[in-house]
Amino acid sequence: MSGRGADGRFKAIIVGAGVSGLTLAHAFDKAGIDYVVLDKRPVAPAWGASISIFPNGSRLLDQLGLYDLMNTKHTEMQYFHCRGSDGKTYCSAPFLKEVSDSAGYMGMTIERRIFLQTLYDELPDKSKAVEHARVSEIIEDQNRVKVVLADGIVHEGDIVIGCDGAHSAVREIMWERAHRLSPGLITADEKQKMKATYTCLIGIAPYQNGLGSNILSTVSNDKFSFLFLTQPEKIFFIVPIKMKDGQMSQYSNRMRFTDEDVETQANKLLDYRISDTLVFGDIWKTRIRGQLVSLEEGILSQWSFGRIVLCGDATHKVTPNAGLEGNMAMESSAVLANELVAAVNLHPNKKPSDEEIRLAFKKYHEIRTPRVKELFDISWMLTRLQAYDGWRFYIIQRCLLPFIFMQVAKQIATAMSGAPVLSFVPFSQRSGKVEWKKQAWELEKKIKSQSGSGITSSNGLIASIASTALLAYTATVWYFGRALRDPVTTA
């Protein structure tokens, strides 16, 4: 592997052993790049509910050699049911099957803890993932970085990647460093871009009859909705709830919830119908675990500074209704890995310079921004639709959706086809009715092999791919309700 010098191999320090952090770990292992993953908690904590992996995420798992294994951790879901506040189904179709058949990869619903545990277990060297490692300081010194932990242990490397979630400690340190060295770069508006106007009950309960077998179902109500994902032995539940008008959680006033808060919120919903035979209390009272969280949403403008870069929820966060959050994190990890591997391979006998690292971070940001914004809009709108968050959302969800439901599935498969893969790991990808689109680096290689000349820019191509991948659902929603969206969230 190139990129070796007198100081040893190029090394990345990844902070956060979540979806993006562990995906990067596997990618770096394939590339021969040295790394360490630091997490303040144990790997795969008993927290949260499920993670949905769509075909775009499944293809990356296949490239990393993990797809077949992950497929053994779940039972396929094919149908999607939409229910009204009376619990009765008003729209049902093999929505998920159509997406999988079109893309050639199965969508998966897996307990989040099990998904992360599997990513960790399959690391070739698990000693590179360090638990109970809370970051307290990051020092940049002569083209190196030092990450100081709360217990005084220091890890040295060439870059730091903050994969530590929506409340990222690395991001906070990056902002403080930027404020010292480039005053005004990180504005007050930038710090407020991730905000929450919804809270959410999430958890797991034992399977029971009434919600169907191996299906996804949503139950819409006034300013809240229920989302259930059923597996043979478990039911994963997600309940986004709109906060009172004017109430909001954002930087510097983050909401935190006690066990009493959880019970108080759940008790308000116990008698609401979720099917012909069940009320929510039937699920909540049998729960294995349940939590109340705030649902931050937003996309930052500044993804890096110096030798620190952010990835996943630390830089773009969406609501869970569309199930896109984990897939977006995996996609961003793939693009960041591509750019870093390219930078490391620029010179056979020395590491990338500060400028080369900065350009790699910049290109990663530019490539990801158009697609992240499109997927953000889908998630933002779907949450409001399913929660009947205003009369226009109610009309679209109840009156329009039943007529275009399967067309939406076909367009989702088309949207998935524009997803990135790793540029340095050859594999035989699977395909379905919709062909996977070529990425900029693939087309560049093809052009160079045919004519010996490169292309001048990939940004226009990526933007074009993203724009052609718009969902019919999103286009229809935009026609009726785009003006309702807070423009600050995607600025």
C-alpha positions as CSV (number, residue, x, y, z in Angstrom):
1,M,0.0,0.0,0.0
2,S,1.3,3.4,-0.9
3,G,1.3,6.4,1.5
4,R,4.0,5.0,3.7
5,G,6.8,7.3,4.9
6,A,9.4,7.6,7.6
7,D,6.6,8.0,10.2
8,G,4.8,4.8,9.2
9,R,1.5,4.3,7.5
10,F,-1.1,7.0,7.1
11,K,-3.5,6.5,10.0
12,A,-7.1,7.7,10.6
13,I,-8.6,8.1,14.0
14,I,-12.3,7.4,13.9
15,V,-14.4,8.7,16.8
16,G,-17.6,6.8,17.1
17,A,-18.4,3.1,16.6
18,G,-21.8,3.6,15.0
19,V,-22.9,2.9,11.4
20,S,-20.5,5.4,9.7
21,G,-17.5,4.7,12.0
22,L,-17.6,0.9,11.6
23,T,-18.3,1.2,7.9
24,L,-15.2,3.3,7.5
25,A,-13.2,0.8,9.6
26,H,-14.1,-2.0,7.1
27,A,-13.4,0.2,4.1
28,F,-10.0,1.3,5.5
29,D,-9.1,-2.4,6.2
30,K,-9.8,-3.2,2.5
31,A,-7.6,-0.3,1.5
32,G,-4.8,-1.1,3.8
33,I,-5.1,2.2,5.6
34,D,-4.3,2.1,9.3
35,Y,-7.0,3.2,11.7
36,V,-8.4,3.1,15.2
37,V,-12.0,3.5,16.3
38,L,-12.7,5.2,19.6
39,D,-16.1,5.1,21.3
40,K,-17.1,6.5,24.7
41,R,-19.6,3.6,25.2
42,P,-19.4,-0.2,24.6
43,V,-19.7,-1.2,21.0
44,A,-23.3,-2.0,20.1
45,P,-25.1,-0.8,23.3
46,A,-28.6,-2.0,24.1
47,W,-30.1,1.3,22.8
48,G,-32.7,2.2,20.1
49,A,-34.8,-0.1,18.0
50,S,-34.1,-1.1,14.4
51,I,-32.1,0.0,11.5
52,S,-33.4,-0.2,7.9
53,I,-30.9,-1.0,5.2
54,F,-32.1,-0.3,1.7
55,P,-30.5,-1.7,-1.5
56,N,-28.0,1.2,-1.6
57,G,-26.7,0.1,1.8
58,S,-27.0,-3.6,1.0
59,R,-24.8,-3.1,-2.1
60,L,-22.1,-1.6,0.1
61,L,-22.4,-4.5,2.5
62,D,-22.0,-6.8,-0.4
63,Q,-18.8,-5.0,-1.5
64,L,-17.4,-5.3,2.0
65,G,-18.3,-9.1,2.1
66,L,-21.0,-8.6,4.8
67,Y,-24.3,-8.8,2.8
68,D,-25.0,-12.5,3.0
69,L,-24.2,-12.6,6.7
70,M,-26.5,-9.6,7.5
71,N,-29.2,-11.3,5.5
72,T,-29.3,-14.1,8.1
73,K,-30.1,-11.6,10.9
74,H,-33.7,-10.7,9.7
75,T,-36.7,-11.9,7.8
76,E,-37.7,-10.2,4.6
77,M,-40.6,-7.7,4.7
78,Q,-42.5,-7.2,1.5
79,Y,-45.7,-5.3,2.3
80,F,-46.2,-1.7,3.5
81,H,-49.6,-0.9,5.1
82,C,-50.8,2.6,5.8
83,R,-53.5,2.9,8.5
84,G,-55.7,5.8,9.7
85,S,-56.3,6.9,13.2
86,D,-59.0,4.2,13.5
87,G,-56.4,1.5,12.9
88,K,-57.9,0.4,9.6
89,T,-55.7,0.0,6.5
90,Y,-56.5,2.4,3.7
91,C,-53.5,1.6,1.5
92,S,-51.5,-1.6,1.2
93,A,-49.1,-3.0,-1.5
94,P,-45.9,-5.1,-1.9
95,F,-43.9,-1.8,-1.7
96,L,-40.7,-3.2,-0.2
97,K,-40.6,-6.2,-2.5
98,E,-40.8,-3.9,-5.5
99,V,-37.9,-1.9,-4.3
100,S,-35.8,-5.0,-3.7
101,D,-36.7,-6.6,-7.0
102,S,-35.9,-3.4,-8.9
103,A,-32.5,-2.9,-7.3
104,G,-31.3,-6.5,-7.0
105,Y,-30.6,-6.3,-3.3
106,M,-32.9,-7.1,-0.4
107,G,-33.9,-4.3,2.0
108,M,-33.2,-5.4,5.6
109,T,-34.7,-4.5,9.0
110,I,-32.4,-5.5,11.7
111,E,-32.2,-4.7,15.4
112,R,-29.7,-1.8,15.6
113,R,-27.6,-3.5,18.3
114,I,-27.3,-6.7,16.3
115,F,-26.3,-4.8,13.2
116,L,-23.5,-2.9,15.0
117,Q,-22.4,-6.0,16.8
118,T,-22.1,-7.8,13.5
119,L,-20.0,-5.0,11.9
120,Y,-17.7,-5.1,15.0
121,D,-17.5,-8.9,15.1
122,E,-16.4,-9.1,11.4
123,L,-13.5,-6.6,11.8
124,P,-10.3,-8.5,11.0
125,D,-8.6,-6.9,14.0
126,K,-11.1,-6.0,16.8
127,S,-8.3,-4.5,18.9
128,K,-8.6,-1.5,16.6
129,A,-12.0,-0.7,18.2
130,V,-11.5,0.8,21.6
131,E,-14.4,1.0,24.0
132,H,-14.9,3.4,26.9
133,A,-12.7,6.0,25.1
134,R,-14.1,9.4,25.7
135,V,-12.4,12.2,23.7
136,S,-11.5,15.3,25.7
137,E,-9.1,17.1,23.4
138,I,-7.7,17.1,19.8
139,I,-4.3,18.6,19.1
140,E,-2.9,19.3,15.6
141,D,0.9,19.5,15.6
142,Q,3.2,19.4,12.5
143,N,0.9,17.4,10.2
144,R,-0.1,15.0,12.9
145,V,-3.1,14.9,15.2
146,K,-3.3,13.7,18.8
147,V,-6.6,12.6,20.3
148,V,-6.5,12.9,24.1
149,L,-8.9,10.7,26.0
150,A,-10.5,11.5,29.4
151,D,-8.3,9.0,31.1
152,G,-5.1,10.6,29.7
153,I,-4.4,8.1,27.0
154,V,-3.3,9.7,23.7
155,H,-3.9,8.3,20.2
156,E,-1.8,9.7,17.3
157,G,-2.6,9.7,13.6
158,D,-2.9,11.9,10.5
159,I,-6.6,12.8,10.5
160,V,-9.6,12.6,12.9
161,I,-13.0,11.6,11.6
162,G,-16.0,12.5,13.8
163,C,-18.6,9.8,13.4
164,D,-20.0,10.4,16.9
165,G,-23.6,11.3,16.1
166,A,-25.8,14.3,16.1
167,H,-24.4,15.6,19.4
168,S,-20.8,15.1,18.2
169,A,-18.0,15.9,20.6
170,V,-15.5,16.0,17.7
171,R,-17.7,18.6,16.0
172,E,-17.7,20.7,19.2
173,I,-13.9,20.6,19.3
174,M,-13.6,21.4,15.6
175,W,-15.9,24.4,16.1
176,E,-13.7,25.7,19.0
177,R,-10.5,25.2,16.9
178,A,-12.1,27.0,13.9
179,H,-13.2,29.9,16.2
180,R,-9.6,30.3,17.4
181,L,-7.9,30.1,14.0
182,S,-10.6,31.4,11.6
183,P,-13.0,33.6,13.6
184,G,-16.4,33.9,11.9
185,L,-16.0,30.7,9.9
186,I,-18.5,28.8,12.1
187,T,-21.5,31.1,12.4
188,A,-24.3,31.1,15.0
189,D,-26.6,30.0,12.2
190,E,-24.4,27.1,11.4
191,K,-24.5,25.9,15.0
192,Q,-28.3,26.1,15.0
193,K,-28.9,24.1,11.8
194,M,-29.6,20.8,13.5
195,K,-32.8,21.3,15.4
196,A,-35.7,19.1,16.6
197,T,-39.4,19.9,16.4
198,Y,-40.3,16.3,17.0
199,T,-39.7,13.9,19.9
200,C,-39.9,10.2,19.4
201,L,-40.7,7.1,21.4
202,I,-38.5,4.2,20.1
203,G,-38.2,0.6,21.3
204,I,-38.7,-3.1,20.9
205,A,-41.6,-5.4,22.0
206,P,-42.2,-9.1,21.6
207,Y,-44.2,-10.1,18.6
208,Q,-48.0,-10.4,18.9
209,N,-50.8,-10.8,16.4
210,G,-52.6,-7.8,15.1
211,L,-50.0,-5.9,13.1
212,G,-49.3,-8.6,10.5
213,S,-46.3,-10.8,9.9
214,N,-43.1,-9.3,8.5
215,I,-44.6,-6.0,7.3
216,L,-44.0,-2.4,7.7
217,S,-47.0,-0.3,8.8
218,T,-47.6,3.3,9.6
219,V,-50.6,4.6,11.6
220,S,-51.3,8.3,11.1
221,N,-52.8,10.7,13.7
222,D,-53.0,14.4,14.3
223,K,-49.4,15.6,14.9
224,F,-48.0,12.2,15.5
225,S,-47.7,8.8,13.9
226,F,-46.8,5.2,14.7
227,L,-44.4,3.2,12.7
228,F,-44.1,-0.6,13.2
229,L,-41.7,-3.1,11.7
230,T,-42.6,-6.6,12.5
231,Q,-40.2,-9.6,12.6
232,P,-41.1,-13.2,13.6
233,E,-40.1,-12.6,17.3
234,K,-40.0,-8.8,17.7
235,I,-41.9,-5.6,16.9
236,F,-39.8,-2.5,16.4
237,F,-41.8,0.7,17.1
238,I,-41.0,4.3,16.2
239,V,-43.4,7.1,17.3
240,P,-42.6,10.6,16.0
241,I,-44.5,13.3,18.0
242,K,-44.7,16.9,17.0
243,M,-43.7,19.3,19.8
244,K,-46.0,22.1,20.8
245,D,-45.9,25.2,18.6
246,G,-42.8,27.1,19.1
247,Q,-41.1,24.4,21.1
248,M,-37.7,23.3,19.7
249,S,-34.6,21.5,20.7
250,Q,-31.3,22.7,19.2
251,Y,-27.7,23.5,20.0
252,S,-27.1,24.8,23.5
253,N,-30.6,23.8,24.7
254,R,-30.6,20.1,23.9
255,M,-33.6,18.3,25.4
256,R,-32.9,15.4,27.8
257,F,-35.5,13.0,29.0
258,T,-35.9,11.1,32.3
259,D,-37.7,7.8,32.8
260,E,-40.6,9.8,34.1
261,D,-40.8,11.8,30.9
262,V,-40.8,8.5,28.9
263,E,-43.8,7.1,30.9
264,T,-45.7,10.4,30.8
265,Q,-45.4,10.6,27.0
266,A,-46.3,7.0,26.5
267,N,-49.3,7.2,28.8
268,K,-50.8,9.8,26.5
269,L,-50.8,7.3,23.6
270,L,-51.8,4.1,25.2
271,D,-55.5,4.1,24.1
272,Y,-54.8,5.0,20.4
273,R,-55.7,2.3,17.9
274,I,-52.9,0.9,15.8
275,S,-54.8,-1.9,14.1
276,D,-58.2,-3.5,14.0
277,T,-57.5,-5.4,17.2
278,L,-54.7,-3.5,19.0
279,V,-54.1,-0.3,20.8
280,F,-50.6,1.1,21.4
281,G,-50.8,0.2,25.1
282,D,-50.8,-3.5,24.0
283,I,-47.3,-3.0,22.6
284,W,-46.0,-0.6,25.2
285,K,-46.9,-2.6,28.2
286,T,-45.0,-5.7,26.8
287,R,-42.0,-3.7,25.6
288,I,-38.5,-5.1,26.0
289,R,-37.2,-1.5,26.1
290,G,-38.5,1.9,25.2
291,Q,-36.9,5.4,25.1
292,L,-37.8,9.0,24.4
293,V,-35.5,11.0,22.2
294,S,-35.5,14.2,20.2
295,L,-35.4,14.0,16.4
296,E,-32.7,16.4,15.2
297,E,-32.8,17.3,11.5
298,G,-30.4,19.4,9.5
299,I,-27.4,19.6,7.2
300,L,-24.3,21.5,8.2
301,S,-22.4,23.7,5.7
302,Q,-18.9,23.1,7.3
303,W,-18.0,19.5,7.2
304,S,-14.2,19.8,8.0
305,F,-11.5,22.1,9.4
306,G,-7.8,21.4,9.3
307,R,-7.3,17.6,9.7
308,I,-10.7,17.0,11.3
309,V,-13.7,15.9,9.2
310,L,-17.2,14.9,10.1
311,C,-19.3,12.0,8.8
312,G,-22.8,10.6,9.2
313,D,-25.1,12.1,11.7
314,A,-22.5,14.5,12.9
315,T,-23.0,16.4,9.7
316,H,-26.3,15.4,8.2
317,K,-29.3,14.1,10.3
318,V,-32.7,13.0,9.2
319,T,-35.9,11.8,10.8
320,P,-36.5,8.0,10.9
321,N,-39.8,7.6,8.9
322,A,-38.1,7.0,5.5
323,G,-35.5,4.7,7.0
324,L,-32.7,6.6,5.2
325,E,-30.5,7.6,8.1
326,G,-28.2,4.6,8.3
327,N,-28.0,4.3,4.5
328,M,-26.9,8.0,4.2
329,A,-24.2,7.4,6.8
330,M,-22.9,4.4,4.9
331,E,-22.9,6.3,1.6
332,S,-21.0,9.2,3.1
333,S,-18.5,6.8,4.6
334,A,-17.9,5.3,1.2
335,V,-17.3,8.7,-0.5
336,L,-15.0,9.9,2.3
337,A,-13.0,6.6,2.0
338,N,-12.8,7.0,-1.7
339,E,-11.3,10.5,-1.5
340,L,-8.9,9.6,1.3
341,V,-7.6,6.5,-0.5
342,A,-7.1,8.6,-3.6
343,A,-5.1,11.2,-1.6
344,V,-3.0,8.5,0.1
345,N,-2.2,7.0,-3.2
346,L,-1.0,10.3,-4.8
347,H,2.6,9.7,-3.7
348,P,4.3,6.3,-3.3
349,N,6.8,7.4,-0.6
350,K,5.1,10.1,1.5
351,K,1.9,11.0,3.1
352,P,-0.7,13.5,1.8
353,S,0.1,17.1,2.6
354,D,-2.2,19.5,4.5
355,E,-3.4,20.9,1.2
356,E,-4.1,17.4,-0.3
357,I,-6.0,16.4,2.8
358,R,-8.0,19.6,2.6
359,L,-8.9,19.0,-1.0
360,A,-10.0,15.4,-0.3
361,F,-12.3,16.7,2.4
362,K,-13.6,19.4,0.1
363,K,-14.3,17.0,-2.7
364,Y,-16.1,14.6,-0.3
365,H,-18.3,17.5,0.8
366,E,-19.1,18.6,-2.7
367,I,-19.9,15.1,-4.0
368,R,-22.2,14.3,-1.1
369,T,-24.1,17.6,-0.7
370,P,-26.6,17.2,-3.6
371,R,-27.6,13.7,-2.7
372,V,-27.8,14.4,1.0
373,K,-30.1,17.3,0.4
374,E,-32.5,15.2,-1.8
375,L,-32.7,12.4,0.8
376,F,-33.1,15.0,3.6
377,D,-36.1,16.5,1.8
378,I,-37.7,13.1,1.5
379,S,-37.3,12.2,5.2
380,W,-38.4,15.7,6.3
381,M,-41.6,15.5,4.2
382,L,-42.5,11.9,5.0
383,T,-42.5,12.6,8.7
384,R,-44.9,15.5,8.3
385,L,-47.1,13.5,5.9
386,Q,-47.5,10.5,8.2
387,A,-48.2,12.8,11.2
388,Y,-50.9,14.8,9.4
389,D,-48.8,17.9,10.2
390,G,-51.3,20.3,8.6
391,W,-54.2,19.9,6.2
392,R,-52.1,19.9,3.1
393,F,-50.1,17.0,4.4
394,Y,-53.3,15.2,5.4
395,I,-54.7,15.5,1.9
396,I,-51.5,14.2,0.2
397,Q,-51.2,11.3,2.6
398,R,-54.8,10.2,2.5
399,C,-56.1,11.2,-0.9
400,L,-53.1,11.1,-3.2
401,L,-50.8,8.4,-1.9
402,P,-53.1,5.4,-2.5
403,F,-53.1,6.1,-6.3
404,I,-49.3,6.4,-6.7
405,F,-48.1,4.0,-4.0
406,M,-46.4,1.4,-6.3
407,Q,-45.1,4.1,-8.6
408,V,-43.3,5.6,-5.6
409,A,-41.7,2.2,-5.0
410,K,-40.4,2.1,-8.6
411,Q,-39.0,5.6,-8.2
412,I,-37.3,4.8,-4.9
413,A,-35.5,2.0,-6.7
414,T,-34.4,4.5,-9.3
415,A,-33.2,6.8,-6.5
416,M,-31.2,4.0,-4.9
417,S,-29.4,3.4,-8.3
418,G,-27.5,6.6,-7.9
419,A,-25.8,5.5,-4.7
420,P,-22.0,5.4,-4.4
421,V,-19.7,2.4,-3.9
422,L,-16.1,2.0,-3.0
423,S,-13.7,2.8,-5.8
424,F,-10.9,0.5,-4.6
425,V,-12.8,-2.8,-3.9
426,P,-13.7,-4.8,-7.0
427,F,-16.8,-7.0,-6.7
428,S,-19.6,-8.5,-8.8
429,Q,-22.6,-6.4,-7.9
430,R,-26.1,-7.8,-8.2
431,S,-28.7,-6.1,-10.3
432,G,-32.4,-6.1,-10.8
433,K,-34.9,-4.3,-13.1
434,V,-33.1,-0.9,-12.6
435,E,-29.5,-0.6,-13.6
436,W,-27.0,0.9,-11.1
437,K,-25.7,4.2,-12.3
438,K,-22.0,4.7,-13.0
439,Q,-20.3,7.0,-10.5
440,A,-18.0,9.9,-11.5
441,W,-14.8,7.9,-10.8
442,E,-16.1,5.0,-12.8
443,L,-16.8,7.2,-15.8
444,E,-13.5,9.0,-15.4
445,K,-11.6,5.7,-15.5
446,K,-13.6,4.7,-18.7
447,I,-12.8,8.0,-20.4
448,K,-9.1,7.8,-19.5
449,S,-8.9,4.3,-20.8
450,Q,-10.5,5.2,-24.1
451,S,-8.9,8.6,-24.8
452,G,-6.1,9.0,-22.3
453,S,-7.6,12.3,-21.0
454,G,-9.5,12.9,-17.8
455,I,-12.7,14.8,-17.1
456,T,-12.5,18.3,-15.5
457,S,-15.1,18.0,-12.9
458,S,-17.3,15.4,-11.3
459,N,-19.6,17.7,-9.4
460,G,-21.9,18.4,-12.3
461,L,-22.3,14.7,-12.9
462,I,-23.1,13.9,-9.3
463,A,-25.6,16.7,-9.2
464,S,-27.2,15.4,-12.4
465,I,-27.5,11.9,-11.0
466,A,-29.0,13.2,-7.8
467,S,-31.6,15.3,-9.7
468,T,-32.7,12.5,-12.0
469,A,-33.2,10.3,-8.8
470,L,-36.0,12.5,-7.4
471,L,-38.9,10.4,-6.2
472,A,-42.3,10.8,-7.7
473,Y,-43.6,11.1,-4.2
474,T,-41.2,13.9,-3.4
475,A,-42.0,15.8,-6.6
476,T,-45.7,15.6,-5.9
477,V,-45.2,16.6,-2.3
478,W,-43.1,19.6,-3.4
479,Y,-45.9,20.7,-5.7
480,F,-48.2,21.0,-2.8
481,G,-46.1,21.6,0.2
482,R,-42.4,22.5,-0.4
483,A,-43.0,26.1,0.7
484,L,-44.0,24.7,4.2
485,R,-40.5,23.5,4.9
486,D,-38.2,25.7,7.0
487,P,-35.5,26.8,4.6
488,V,-32.9,27.0,7.4
489,T,-32.8,23.3,7.8
490,T,-31.1,22.7,4.4
491,A,-29.3,26.0,4.0
